[in-house]
Amino acid sequence: MPFRPFQNELGLRVFERICNSCWGEWLKLQQQLINHYGLQVREPQAKEFLYAQLEGFLFKAGEAKEG
């Protein structure tokens, strides 16, 4: 990836381990999740939910949370 998407540990992991193609797939899924659940991305709960989904999608770390 040409950039670090978040300034946290998860953003660093994504930057170091994820290709542009996989990141693009995540962005598509993220938009679907935002629309489906009507998430307000500035709310902390929405961010936590999306981070958990991202981690499950890109790293298969446990089960992704159901919101």
Backbone torsions as a table, in degrees:
resi	resn	phi	psi	omega
1	MET	NA	144.2	-179.5
2	PRO	-81.2	-7.8	-176.9
3	PHE	-150.4	161.6	176.2
4	ARG	-93.9	115.8	-172.0
5	PRO	-70.8	-26.0	179.8
6	PHE	-138.2	151.1	178.5
7	GLN	-95.5	56.4	175.8
8	ASN	-145.2	-177.5	-177.2
9	GLU	-61.7	-39.7	179.0
10	LEU	-63.6	-41.4	177.3
11	GLY	-60.9	-38.3	177.7
12	LEU	-66.9	-43.1	177.5
13	ARG	-60.3	-43.8	178.8
14	VAL	-61.6	-47.6	-178.8
15	PHE	-58.4	-42.4	-175.4
16	GLU	-80.0	-26.6	-168.8
17	ARG	-120.6	-10.6	-171.2
18	ILE	-112.3	135.9	179.5
19	CYS	-84.1	164.9	-179.2
20	ASN	-60.4	-38.8	-179.4
21	SER	-62.7	-46.3	178.9
22	CYS	-65.5	-38.6	178.1
23	TRP	-62.9	-40.5	177.1
24	GLY	-61.4	-39.5	177.0
25	GLU	-64.1	-40.2	177.4
26	TRP	-62.2	-43.9	-178.6
27	LEU	-59.5	-37.5	176.4
28	LYS	-63.8	-47.4	-179.8
29	LEU	-64.9	-40.7	179.2
30	GLN	-57.9	-44.0	-179.9
31	GLN	-64.0	-38.5	177.0
32	GLN	-63.2	-42.5	179.5
33	LEU	-64.5	-43.7	179.3
34	ILE	-59.9	-45.7	-178.9
35	ASN	-69.3	-44.9	-176.5
36	HIS	-62.5	-46.1	-176.7
37	TYR	-92.1	-3.5	-178.9
38	GLY	61.8	41.6	-175.3
39	LEU	-72.4	142.4	170.8
40	GLN	-101.5	102.4	-168.6
41	VAL	-64.6	-11.3	176.6
42	ARG	-84.4	-12.7	179.8
43	GLU	-80.2	136.1	-179.3
44	PRO	-55.9	-39.1	-179.6
45	GLN	-64.9	-38.3	178.9
46	ALA	-66.4	-41.6	178.4
47	LYS	-62.3	-45.3	179.2
48	GLU	-60.2	-43.8	178.3
49	PHE	-60.3	-47.0	-179.0
50	LEU	-67.0	-37.9	176.4
51	TYR	-61.9	-42.3	179.0
52	ALA	-64.3	-42.1	178.4
53	GLN	-64.9	-41.9	179.0
54	LEU	-60.1	-47.5	-179.0
55	GLU	-61.6	-43.2	177.9
56	GLY	-65.5	-39.5	-178.0
57	PHE	-71.8	-47.0	-174.8
58	LEU	-86.9	-31.4	-174.4
59	PHE	-117.3	-4.8	-179.4
60	LYS	53.6	37.2	-177.8
61	ALA	-83.7	95.4	179.2
62	GLY	68.7	-158.1	179.6
63	GLU	-96.5	140.9	173.5
64	ALA	-70.0	141.2	-177.8
65	LYS	-71.6	144.2	172.7
66	GLU	-92.9	129.4	-174.2
67	GLY	-99.8	NA	NA
